[in-house]
């Protein structure tokens, strides 16, 4: 069983930046390294939306949603069992609850952290 805790959300003005973090527990470092780590977001009334992912294993393939490409950057530190999402040039459409997930067969989810982009 993997537990995930997101942090780093908050209120930011348009054009600003935030860095989200997701800390995992309940797995060894070697096991954590195998998980694909993902960020999703949800806006009330809309479907959950994929934001970014970084694969497990040696490849560590990175993917982004078109809406965040060139503005967001995902990274992971397997030794610390964390994954981060650096978000730059934020706009109103980036507002939402951001969730971290860990997937290797089974997918685990965190509770989310709220990001609000507003003046």
C-alpha positions in Angstrom: 0.0 0.0 0.0 1.4 3.4 -1.1 0.4 6.6 0.6 0.8 9.8 -1.3 0.7 13.3 0.2 0.6 16.4 -2.0 1.8 19.8 -0.9 2.7 23.2 -2.4 -0.7 24.4 -3.6 -2.0 27.9 -2.9 -3.2 31.2 -4.4 -1.1 32.7 -7.1 -1.5 35.6 -9.5 -1.7 35.0 -13.2 1.8 34.7 -14.6 3.1 33.4 -11.3 4.7 30.1 -10.4 4.1 27.3 -7.9 5.9 24.1 -7.2 3.9 21.1 -6.1 5.4 18.1 -4.4 4.1 14.6 -3.7 5.7 12.5 -1.1 5.3 8.7 -1.1 5.5 6.3 1.8 4.8 2.6 2.2 7.2 1.4 -0.4 10.9 0.8 -0.7 13.1 3.1 -2.8 13.6 0.4 -5.4 9.8 -0.2 -5.6 9.0 3.5 -5.8 11.4 3.8 -8.7 9.3 1.4 -10.7 6.1 3.5 -10.3 4.9 5.8 -13.0 4.2 9.1 -11.2 1.5 11.3 -12.5 -0.2 14.6 -11.9 -3.9 15.2 -12.7 -6.2 18.1 -11.9 -9.9 18.5 -11.5 -12.0 21.5 -11.8 -15.5 21.4 -10.3 -18.0 20.3 -12.9 -15.4 18.9 -15.2 -13.7 15.6 -15.7 -10.3 14.9 -14.2 -7.6 16.0 -16.6 -4.2 14.5 -17.1 -1.4 17.1 -16.5 2.0 15.3 -16.6 3.7 12.0 -16.0 7.1 10.6 -15.5 7.7 6.9 -16.1 9.3 4.4 -13.8 12.4 2.3 -14.4 15.4 3.4 -16.3 13.5 5.1 -19.1 11.6 7.7 -17.0 9.6 8.8 -20.0 8.0 12.3 -19.5 4.7 13.3 -21.0 2.7 16.5 -20.7 -0.8 17.6 -21.6 -0.7 20.1 -24.5 -2.2 22.8 -22.3 0.8 22.8 -19.9 3.7 21.8 -22.2 6.5 24.4 -22.1 5.2 25.8 -18.8 5.2 22.9 -16.4 8.1 20.5 -15.6 7.8 17.2 -13.8 10.7 15.6 -11.9 11.3 12.8 -9.4 13.7 12.0 -6.7 13.6 8.2 -6.2 15.9 8.4 -3.1 13.5 10.7 -1.4 10.4 9.1 -2.9 9.1 12.3 -4.2 7.8 13.8 -7.4 7.5 17.5 -8.1 5.6 19.6 -10.6 7.1 23.0 -11.3 4.4 25.2 -12.7 5.3 28.5 -14.4 3.3 31.1 -16.3 0.1 30.1 -14.5 -3.2 31.2 -15.9 -6.8 31.0 -14.7 -7.4 27.7 -16.6 -4.7 26.1 -14.3 -7.0 26.5 -11.3 -8.1 23.2 -9.8 -7.4 20.5 -7.3 -4.1 18.7 -8.3 -3.7 15.1 -7.5 -0.6 12.9 -7.6 -0.9 9.2 -8.5 1.5 6.3 -8.5 0.9 3.5 -10.9 2.5 0.1 -11.3 -0.4 -2.2 -12.1 -2.4 -0.8 -9.2 -2.8 3.0 -9.0 -2.7 4.9 -5.8 -3.9 8.5 -5.3 -3.2 11.3 -2.9 -5.8 13.6 -1.4 -4.9 16.6 -3.6 -3.7 20.1 -3.2 -5.6 23.2 -4.3 -4.2 25.6 -6.9 -6.0 28.9 -7.4 -4.8 31.3 -10.0 -6.5 34.7 -9.4 -5.9 38.4 -9.1 
